[in-house]
Amino acid sequence: MSKNPQEHGQEYHYNRAKKEGYRARSAYKLIDLQNRFNIFKRSFYILDLGSAPGSWLQIAKKYAEDNIGRYKDQYYHRDHYKIMGVDTKNIAPIEGIKVIKMDLTNPQFKNEIETYFNENQIDLIISDASINKSGNKFSDQSRQVNLCLEIIKLSKYLRVRGSLVVKLFQGVDFDNFFKKMKETFVIVKSFKPRASNKKSNEIYLIGLKKK
Ligand SMILES: C[S@@+](CC[C@H](N)C(=O)[O-])C[C@H]1O[C@@H](n2cnc3c(N)ncnc32)[C@H](O)[C@@H]1O
């Protein structure tokens, strides 16, 4: 039987990731986000939440390395990068990146952030973290929102004008969460990357220019 276009798209991204050396096809969601919002512009200190297996970390490293050469000017720049990833699952090491196996809602995680970034403010927080779905759309959505509310709290480590990307599931709590993001960011956008499964209700919220 011939594949429907969605299955075709999934397989396309899976094969592409394999060929290009990315650990997961979600890599292309982050690339779509970058192409649309330029979130990595002048991002040197980056925190990735829910990182396993690590394709977003691979992409973040690539952009951060490029930034060091690209932005040697009188405006905000750094001559090195710092990237940290966290997941409750194992993340295989990536050279030059700090990975932690921990629940991001564990209060101890804040100490890890403070120690690694050495009190410096972070330029960009990206989160692809998602709860284990139970199949109940309503409870899954509210558990995901609760996780995202914890993630928003980590914005206190972002520099002014820094950015946050979080993954949410569309549903009743979406509008409230959007408003919550508006309390912290000047600009808030929602975006469904082309590489995201059309059948899934996942959507990304992008907070730009932290107040
Ligand atoms: C879709 S995967 C991330 C894929 C990743 N962005 C990549 O490109 O390789 C979502 C991840 O979020 C993690 N996660 C969910 N809740 C978490 C929590 N409270 N703390 C840490 N990680 C969490 C899951 O373990 C899972 O590995």
Ligand as a Chemical Component Dictionary entry (heavy atoms), coordinates in Angstrom:
data_LIG
# 
_chem_comp.id                   LIG 
_chem_comp.type                 NON-POLYMER 
_chem_comp.pdbx_formal_charge   0 
_chem_comp.three_letter_code    LIG 
# 
loop_
_chem_comp_atom.comp_id 
_chem_comp_atom.atom_id 
_chem_comp_atom.alt_atom_id 
_chem_comp_atom.type_symbol 
_chem_comp_atom.charge 
_chem_comp_atom.model_Cartn_x 
_chem_comp_atom.model_Cartn_y 
_chem_comp_atom.model_Cartn_z 
_chem_comp_atom.pdbx_ordinal 
LIG C1  C1  C 0  10.839 14.761 22.222 1  
LIG S1  S1  S 1  12.066 14.300 23.379 2  
LIG C2  C2  C 0  13.341 15.460 23.064 3  
LIG C3  C3  C 0  14.109 15.252 21.773 4  
LIG C4  C4  C 0  15.316 16.168 21.685 5  
LIG N1  N1  N 0  14.913 17.551 21.509 6  
LIG C5  C5  C 0  16.225 15.811 20.541 7  
LIG O1  O1  O 0  16.235 16.546 19.570 8  
LIG O2  O2  O -1 16.949 14.815 20.623 9  
LIG C6  C6  C 0  11.393 14.876 24.899 10 
LIG C7  C7  C 0  12.265 14.598 26.090 11 
LIG O3  O3  O 0  11.783 15.322 27.224 12 
LIG C8  C8  C 0  12.221 14.614 28.365 13 
LIG N2  N2  N 0  11.546 15.097 29.577 14 
LIG C9  C9  C 0  10.217 15.137 29.834 15 
LIG N3  N3  N 0  9.964  15.625 31.058 16 
LIG C10 C10 C 0  11.176 15.928 31.607 17 
LIG C11 C11 C 0  11.578 16.463 32.866 18 
LIG N4  N4  N 0  10.689 16.799 33.799 19 
LIG N5  N5  N 0  12.897 16.646 33.100 20 
LIG C12 C12 C 0  13.816 16.309 32.145 21 
LIG N6  N6  N 0  13.486 15.782 30.946 22 
LIG C13 C13 C 0  12.187 15.593 30.671 23 
LIG C14 C14 C 0  11.895 13.167 28.008 24 
LIG O4  O4  O 0  12.631 12.264 28.814 25 
LIG C15 C15 C 0  12.289 13.121 26.539 26 
LIG O5  O5  O 0  13.577 12.590 26.354 27 
# 
loop_
_chem_comp_bond.comp_id 
_chem_comp_bond.atom_id_1 
_chem_comp_bond.atom_id_2 
_chem_comp_bond.value_order 
_chem_comp_bond.pdbx_ordinal 
LIG C1  S1  SING 1  
LIG S1  C2  SING 2  
LIG S1  C6  SING 3  
LIG C2  C3  SING 4  
LIG C3  C4  SING 5  
LIG C4  N1  SING 6  
LIG C4  C5  SING 7  
LIG C5  O1  DOUB 8  
LIG C5  O2  SING 9  
LIG C6  C7  SING 10 
LIG C7  O3  SING 11 
LIG C7  C15 SING 12 
LIG O3  C8  SING 13 
LIG C8  N2  SING 14 
LIG C8  C14 SING 15 
LIG N2  C9  SING 16 
LIG N2  C13 SING 17 
LIG C9  N3  DOUB 18 
LIG N3  C10 SING 19 
LIG C10 C11 SING 20 
LIG C10 C13 DOUB 21 
LIG C11 N4  SING 22 
LIG C11 N5  DOUB 23 
LIG N5  C12 SING 24 
LIG C12 N6  DOUB 25 
LIG N6  C13 SING 26 
LIG C14 O4  SING 27 
LIG C14 C15 SING 28 
LIG C15 O5  SING 29 
# 
